[in-house]
């Protein structure tokens, strides 16, 4: 009952944004969010430009508008697919003239949604599509690049329903996302599936890492000395196949965990490649 | 070896610009495989473009710009590598150019991400004076450093560089080509390592082991592994339970 009362009070100030303006905001976010990405505030300006048409309709007074605009020019960064969801919720709150809540829902959602979006995209979706596409391309088929192109469109198409979901749920989104642990659950499931696939990719993509080392050993067969060539790779395969790829990934992972920058690790790996190549180890 | 006239480098430079902006939009265009294939079409050697693109895409498998991190730019590498490889040095020469190019391009990525800061400062100023059009302009122009940081190097490398680089490739000693080739085979390890550093490996390592075992010992193909991954992920989700049991 008290909830209804609060709603009624708010109703007086509420502004209903027309659908055309909502769509304009949505498409600005979908198409250009990251065009002005920069180190300082990342997607902030992109978000402001997306929500700008809404703010212009909500705040007629010049200073109110300025205040609202500077609120939305604060640091913002999330997975681009998740952004329409956040934008939808932020717009719903701006309609309620709940500006502060609109800013805090952005801050509250951008981190967790970046986490889940990046996990699904980088651990699961992109690697699987990329591997299938690359193997098609290796056999000379244009279906490879076409597949990636279509996957990109598919990934983009999720943004439209996400915007309306965010707009309709508004603050309910926070409960739905964080409250019931749904986000964790989806992230866990995606990570579980993703890591099994990645576990398979490590040996299959790095299968070119084999050692040509071999040595001759004299063995006695039926009292006769026979020269036998032993290939180190065959010995390794007998113990753990694809041991070298696993070791090199482990080595790179160790360096990154030691807070070494990816570029440094990259240069170390290139150095390692040159060294082992010249020495004939790999 | 001769290079290209003005038209092809210009076209490729424009694609370099467009592809990175489309990538910012979320379209999957700044991908070595797409740019390799497209460059192949433009220079008349589609198969080379597909091979170079696929190799570089596999190299970048685990790489992701977490929170705006800089990764080797295999997209630009694929364009330049394919254009140069098509002049005669083929897959080997193309990759020998593409890999160092991808690595060097990280510097320009950092430059683009840094210079765009000027545009958000511009937007701050326009906000003070309530100049909405100015804010719009700052945002839309923010793409320029991004696009030019790819477009210009592609144009210059293919226009001025193709001929000279081509002759440099012929001078490359054998050990250099060997090192470059092995680098190409080793670099995917970095992507996987980066990817693993983003997840809680202490918690998830058994799943990594399952996938590894399926391929290494059972020679299962990727679709098979993906299906098992799906099944195991769903079983785990059910075991974990939670408010909304599926």
Interface residues (C-beta under 8 A of the other chain):
Chain A: X30 X31 X32 X33 X34 X35 X36 X37 X38 X39 X40 X41 X42 X44 X45 X46 X48 X49 X52 X56 X62 X65 X66 X69 X70 X73 X77 X80 X81 X114 X118 X119 X121 X122 X123 X126 X127 X128 X130 X131 X132 X133 X134 X135 X137 X138 X140 X141 X142 X144 X145 X148 X149 X151 X152 X153 X155 X156 X159 X180 X181 X182 X185 X188 X189 X190 X191 X192 X193 X194 X195 X196 X197 X198 X199 X200 X201 X202 X203 X204 X205 X206 X208 X209 X240 X241 X242 X245 X246 X248 X249 X251 X252 X253 X255 X256 X257 X262 X263 X265 X266 X267 X269 X270 X272 X273 X274 X276 X277 X278 X282
Chain B: X21 X24 X25 X26 X27 X28 X29 X31 X33 X34 X36 X37 X38 X46 X47 X50 X51 X53 X54 X55 X57 X58 X60 X61 X62 X64 X66 X67 X68 X69 X70 X71 X72 X103 X106 X113 X114 X115 X116 X117 X119 X120 X123 X124 X127 X128 X130 X132 X135 X136 X138 X139 X140 X141 X142 X143 X146 X175 X178 X179 X181 X182 X183 X185 X186 X187 X188 X189 X190 X192 X193 X194 X195 X196 X197 X198 X199 X200 X201 X204 X207 X208 X209 X210 X211 X212 X213 X214 X215 X216 X217 X220 X222 X225 X226 X228 X229 X230 X232 X233 X234 X236 X237 X240 X242 X243 X244
